[in-house]
Amino acid sequence: MTTLLDTNALRAIVADVGLDQLMDEMTERLRRSFAEFDDKSVSTITRTGFSYDEPQFGLLEWMPSMEEGERIAMKVVGYHPENPTVNKLPSVMATTTLHDATTGRLLAITDATLLTALRTGAASALATRLLAPVDATTMLMIGCGAQAVSQIHAVSRVRPIEQVLIFDTDDVVQASLRSRLPESVRDQVALRPVHADQLKDALSHVDLVCTATSVEPGVGSVLPDGPHRPDLHVNAVGADFPGKVELPAELVRRAVVIPDDVDQCLIEGEAQRLERDELGPTIIELSKEPELAEKLAGGLTVFDSTGWAVEDRIAAELALDHATRVGVGTDVELQDFTADPYDPYELGR
């Protein structure tokens, strides 16, 4: 049987576990998996897919990850920045399948839109825990769409964030951000809207920055360069397409840039403006050597978070584990297992 985790199943899991615990568990699973990561048994392929300009700009990509002898995950994710305004749909929608790595049997299919937000936030939480000032109380959030929700939520779970300065080119989206945050975050964090001409001053006062925008490729930075605290940490989440960047090149070049997936970041992350030998250690390496992270934490750091397929497998497995525990999900005979494995026409007899 194949287990289907639809939105109702995920809603039941959230109701049972709670968003705070889910985020904490996701962050811890990433930390543990990264610290134990073995590139001899875990394989990924740099994501690829289709991009198009008509009838609206968008892309559809597939992100495979395999743990040898265990499971293969394949996430198919779409990014269509005009969706919220034109089609009343999320800009990012995804589905993940899990397969048995021994037989190829389809184990599960899960909606991954929520899981993508959780794992992206958790990756930033992990980077923040490793690199951001331990006393960080102020944050600048550029982009107030869907990803901002999980970014603020995740970071506030690992640092005592009290105030978040928020900016978006859409005033309505900016104004609605507070209502979309979990209640625990609304109780802890004050949001303060800022205008474009205030961003440079905001940068000089905050402890950390998160960027998660739908800026178009080729437009350039959404953050002006300027003075900042020497140990500023930046989670750059939105660069996920060649030519799409959010940070000023000067800031990127003077920072230690921490990639999630080196090859992917060089193609479509903030690191696409750097050479391979200009990159810092990966998030995997920092998770394995926390003492190295401690040394880097005293300076300017940028987590180049393009989204790694391993994170999606971990997120899907977390959802499946909770579904089994809670007793949700639908088991269906989706694949044909005939009595005679040599007879593909048995169903028609």
C-alpha positions as CSV (number, residue, x, y, z in Angstrom):
1,M,0.0,0.0,0.0
2,T,1.0,3.6,-0.6
3,T,0.2,6.2,2.1
4,L,-1.3,9.5,0.9
5,L,-0.8,12.5,3.2
6,D,-3.2,15.1,1.9
7,T,-3.9,18.5,3.5
8,N,-6.4,17.1,5.9
9,A,-3.8,14.6,7.2
10,L,-1.2,17.4,7.6
11,R,-3.8,19.6,9.3
12,A,-4.4,16.8,11.8
13,I,-0.7,16.4,12.5
14,V,-0.3,20.2,13.1
15,A,-3.3,20.1,15.4
16,D,-1.8,17.2,17.4
17,V,1.8,18.3,17.5
18,G,1.6,22.1,17.2
19,L,3.6,24.4,15.0
20,D,6.3,25.2,17.6
21,Q,7.1,21.6,18.3
22,L,7.1,20.7,14.6
23,M,9.5,23.5,13.8
24,D,11.7,22.4,16.7
25,E,11.7,18.8,15.6
26,M,12.4,19.8,12.0
27,T,15.4,21.9,13.1
28,E,16.7,19.1,15.3
29,R,16.3,16.5,12.6
30,L,18.2,18.7,10.2
31,R,21.0,19.3,12.7
32,R,21.4,15.6,13.5
33,S,21.2,14.6,9.8
34,F,23.7,17.2,8.8
35,A,26.1,16.3,11.7
36,E,25.9,12.6,10.7
37,F,25.9,13.2,7.0
38,D,27.8,10.7,4.9
39,D,28.2,11.5,1.2
40,K,29.0,7.8,0.6
41,S,25.5,6.7,1.5
42,V,23.4,9.9,0.7
43,S,23.2,11.1,-2.8
44,T,21.5,14.1,-4.4
45,I,21.2,15.5,-7.9
46,T,21.3,19.3,-8.4
47,R,17.7,20.2,-9.1
48,T,16.6,20.8,-12.6
49,G,13.3,21.4,-14.4
50,F,11.4,23.6,-16.7
51,S,11.2,27.4,-16.6
52,Y,8.9,29.5,-18.8
53,D,7.7,33.0,-19.4
54,E,4.2,32.4,-20.8
55,P,1.4,32.8,-19.9
56,Q,3.2,33.8,-16.6
57,F,6.7,33.5,-15.4
58,G,7.3,30.3,-13.5
59,L,9.3,27.1,-13.1
60,L,8.7,23.5,-12.1
61,E,11.6,21.6,-10.7
62,W,12.4,18.1,-9.4
63,M,14.7,17.6,-6.4
64,P,15.8,14.0,-5.8
65,S,17.6,12.6,-2.7
66,M,18.6,9.0,-1.9
67,E,19.7,7.4,1.3
68,E,21.3,4.2,0.1
69,G,19.4,1.1,1.0
70,E,16.7,3.1,2.7
71,R,14.5,5.7,0.9
72,I,14.5,7.8,-2.2
73,A,12.6,11.1,-2.1
74,M,11.5,13.1,-5.1
75,K,10.1,16.6,-4.5
76,V,8.4,18.4,-7.4
77,V,8.1,22.1,-6.7
78,G,6.6,24.9,-8.6
79,Y,7.5,28.6,-8.2
80,H,5.1,31.1,-9.8
81,P,5.5,34.5,-8.2
82,E,2.3,35.9,-9.7
83,N,0.2,33.2,-8.2
84,P,-1.0,35.0,-5.1
85,T,-2.3,38.0,-6.9
86,V,-3.4,36.5,-10.3
87,N,-4.5,33.0,-9.4
88,K,-5.1,33.2,-5.6
89,L,-2.6,30.3,-5.1
90,P,0.6,30.1,-3.1
91,S,3.7,31.1,-5.1
92,V,5.4,27.9,-4.0
93,M,3.5,24.6,-4.2
94,A,5.1,21.1,-3.9
95,T,4.6,17.4,-3.6
96,T,7.0,14.8,-2.3
97,T,7.1,11.1,-3.0
98,L,9.0,8.5,-1.0
99,H,10.2,5.3,-2.5
100,D,11.8,2.2,-1.1
101,A,15.5,2.3,-2.2
102,T,15.7,-1.5,-2.4
103,T,12.6,-2.3,-4.5
104,G,11.6,1.1,-5.8
105,R,8.1,0.6,-4.3
106,L,6.2,3.9,-3.8
107,L,5.8,4.3,0.0
108,A,4.1,7.6,0.4
109,I,2.9,10.8,-1.4
110,T,2.6,13.9,0.6
111,D,1.6,17.5,0.0
112,A,4.8,19.4,0.6
113,T,3.9,23.1,0.5
114,L,3.7,23.3,4.3
115,L,6.7,20.9,4.6
116,T,8.8,23.1,2.3
117,A,8.1,26.2,4.4
118,L,9.0,24.2,7.6
119,R,12.2,22.9,6.3
120,T,13.3,26.2,4.8
121,G,12.6,27.9,8.1
122,A,14.3,25.1,10.0
123,A,17.5,25.4,7.9
124,S,17.6,29.2,8.7
125,A,17.1,28.3,12.4
126,L,20.0,25.9,12.3
127,A,22.3,28.5,10.5
128,T,21.1,31.1,13.0
129,R,21.9,28.9,16.0
130,L,25.4,28.3,14.6
131,L,26.3,31.8,13.4
132,A,24.1,34.6,14.7
133,P,24.9,36.6,17.9
134,V,23.5,34.7,20.9
135,D,21.9,37.8,22.2
136,A,20.2,38.7,18.9
137,T,16.9,40.5,19.7
138,T,16.3,42.5,16.5
139,M,15.8,41.2,13.0
140,L,15.2,42.7,9.5
141,M,12.8,40.7,7.4
142,I,12.7,41.7,3.7
143,G,9.8,40.1,2.0
144,C,6.6,39.5,3.9
145,G,5.1,36.7,1.8
146,A,4.6,33.0,2.8
147,Q,8.3,32.3,3.5
148,A,8.5,35.2,5.9
149,V,6.1,33.4,8.2
150,S,8.3,30.4,8.7
151,Q,11.5,32.4,8.7
152,I,10.4,34.6,11.6
153,H,8.9,31.6,13.4
154,A,12.0,29.5,13.0
155,V,14.5,32.2,14.0
156,S,12.5,33.2,17.1
157,R,12.7,29.6,18.3
158,V,16.5,29.8,18.5
159,R,17.2,33.4,19.4
160,P,15.4,35.8,21.8
161,I,13.9,37.9,19.0
162,E,11.9,40.8,20.4
163,Q,11.5,43.1,17.4
164,V,11.3,42.4,13.6
165,L,11.6,45.3,11.1
166,I,9.5,44.2,8.1
167,F,9.6,45.4,4.5
168,D,7.6,44.4,1.4
169,T,6.9,46.2,-1.8
170,D,3.2,45.3,-1.3
171,D,1.7,47.3,1.5
172,V,-1.2,44.8,1.9
173,V,1.1,41.8,2.2
174,Q,3.2,43.7,4.7
175,A,0.2,44.7,6.8
176,S,-1.2,41.1,6.9
177,L,2.1,39.4,8.1
178,R,1.3,39.6,11.8
179,S,-2.1,37.8,11.4
180,R,-0.3,34.9,9.6
181,L,2.3,34.3,12.3
182,P,1.8,31.6,14.9
183,E,0.3,32.9,18.2
184,S,3.5,32.1,20.1
185,V,5.4,34.5,17.8
186,R,2.8,37.2,18.0
187,D,3.1,37.1,21.8
188,Q,6.9,37.3,21.7
189,V,7.7,39.5,18.7
190,A,6.8,43.1,17.8
191,L,6.6,43.9,14.1
192,R,7.7,47.3,12.9
193,P,7.1,48.2,9.2
194,V,9.8,50.2,7.5
195,H,9.9,51.9,4.1
196,A,12.4,51.4,1.3
197,D,14.3,54.5,2.2
198,Q,14.7,53.2,5.8
199,L,16.4,49.9,4.9
200,K,19.9,51.2,5.0
201,D,19.4,52.6,8.5
202,A,17.6,49.4,9.6
203,L,20.6,47.3,8.5
204,S,22.9,49.3,10.8
205,H,20.7,48.5,13.9
206,V,19.6,44.9,13.6
207,D,21.3,41.7,14.8
208,L,20.3,39.6,11.9
209,V,18.6,39.8,8.5
210,C,16.4,37.4,6.5
211,T,15.5,37.9,2.8
212,A,12.7,36.0,1.2
213,T,11.3,37.8,-1.8
214,S,9.9,37.2,-5.3
215,V,12.2,39.8,-6.9
216,E,12.6,39.0,-10.6
217,P,15.9,37.7,-12.1
218,G,18.2,40.5,-13.2
219,V,16.6,43.2,-11.0
220,G,19.3,43.1,-8.4
221,S,19.6,43.5,-4.6
222,V,16.6,44.2,-2.4
223,L,18.9,45.2,0.4
224,P,21.1,48.3,0.2
225,D,24.6,48.0,1.4
226,G,25.7,50.0,4.4
227,P,27.1,49.9,7.9
228,H,26.1,47.0,10.1
229,R,27.3,45.3,13.3
230,P,30.5,43.3,12.6
231,D,28.9,40.0,13.6
232,L,25.8,40.4,11.5
233,H,24.2,37.1,10.2
234,V,22.1,37.0,7.1
235,N,19.8,34.2,6.0
236,A,19.3,34.7,2.2
237,V,16.4,32.5,1.2
238,G,15.0,33.9,-2.0
239,A,17.7,33.4,-4.6
240,D,16.6,30.3,-6.3
241,F,17.0,31.0,-10.0
242,P,19.9,32.1,-12.2
243,G,20.1,35.9,-12.2
244,K,17.9,36.3,-9.1
245,V,19.8,37.7,-6.1
246,E,18.7,39.6,-3.0
247,L,21.9,40.9,-1.4
248,P,24.3,43.6,-2.6
249,A,27.4,42.0,-4.3
250,E,29.7,44.1,-2.0
251,L,28.2,42.6,1.1
252,V,28.3,39.0,-0.3
253,R,32.0,39.4,-1.2
254,R,33.1,40.6,2.2
255,A,31.0,38.0,4.1
256,V,31.8,34.3,4.8
257,V,29.1,32.7,2.5
258,I,27.8,29.4,3.9
259,P,26.1,27.4,1.1
260,D,23.6,24.6,1.6
261,D,24.4,22.9,-1.7
262,V,27.6,24.2,-3.3
263,D,26.9,23.4,-7.0
264,Q,23.3,24.6,-6.7
265,C,24.4,27.9,-4.9
266,L,26.9,28.6,-7.6
267,I,24.2,28.4,-10.3
268,E,21.3,30.1,-8.6
269,G,22.1,31.3,-5.1
270,E,23.8,34.4,-3.8
271,A,27.0,32.6,-4.5
272,Q,26.4,32.8,-8.3
273,R,28.5,35.9,-8.2
274,L,31.4,34.1,-6.5
275,E,33.9,31.5,-7.5
276,R,33.9,28.1,-5.8
277,D,37.1,28.9,-3.8
278,E,35.6,32.1,-2.5
279,L,32.9,30.1,-0.6
280,G,33.0,29.3,3.1
281,P,32.3,26.0,4.7
282,T,28.9,24.4,4.0
283,I,26.1,24.1,6.5
284,I,27.0,20.4,6.6
285,E,30.6,21.1,7.6
286,L,29.5,23.6,10.3
287,S,27.1,21.1,11.7
288,K,29.9,18.5,11.9
289,E,32.3,21.1,13.4
290,P,30.4,23.5,15.7
291,E,33.8,24.9,16.9
292,L,34.4,26.2,13.3
293,A,31.0,27.9,13.4
294,E,32.0,29.6,16.7
295,K,35.1,31.1,15.0
296,L,33.1,32.4,12.1
297,A,30.3,33.8,14.3
298,G,32.3,36.8,15.2
299,G,32.2,38.2,11.7
300,L,29.8,38.8,8.8
301,T,28.1,35.6,7.7
302,V,25.6,34.8,5.0
303,F,23.7,31.5,4.8
304,D,23.0,30.9,1.1
305,S,19.8,28.8,1.4
306,T,18.7,27.6,-2.0
307,G,16.9,24.6,-0.7
308,W,18.5,21.2,-0.6
309,A,16.8,18.0,-1.6
310,V,18.1,16.2,1.6
311,E,16.0,18.6,3.6
312,D,12.8,17.6,1.7
313,R,13.4,13.9,2.4
314,I,13.9,14.6,6.1
315,A,10.7,16.8,6.1
316,A,8.6,14.0,4.4
317,E,9.9,11.4,6.8
318,L,9.0,13.6,9.8
319,A,5.5,14.0,8.4
320,L,5.2,10.2,7.7
321,D,6.4,9.4,11.2
322,H,3.8,11.6,12.8
323,A,1.1,10.3,10.5
324,T,1.8,6.8,11.6
325,R,1.7,7.9,15.3
326,V,-1.5,10.0,15.0
327,G,-3.2,7.5,12.7
328,V,-3.9,9.7,9.8
329,G,-3.3,9.4,6.0
330,T,-5.0,7.1,3.5
331,D,-3.5,3.8,2.4
332,V,-4.3,3.0,-1.2
333,E,-3.3,0.3,-3.6
334,L,-1.8,2.7,-6.1
335,Q,0.7,0.4,-7.7
336,D,0.0,-2.9,-9.4
337,F,1.5,-5.9,-7.6
338,T,0.3,-8.9,-9.5
339,A,0.6,-12.5,-8.4
340,D,2.8,-13.2,-11.4
341,P,5.6,-10.5,-11.5
342,Y,6.2,-11.5,-15.2
343,D,2.6,-10.7,-16.3
344,P,1.9,-7.0,-16.6
345,Y,-1.6,-7.8,-18.1
346,E,-2.9,-9.7,-15.1
347,L,-5.1,-6.8,-14.1
348,G,-7.0,-7.3,-17.4
349,R,-7.6,-11.0,-17.1
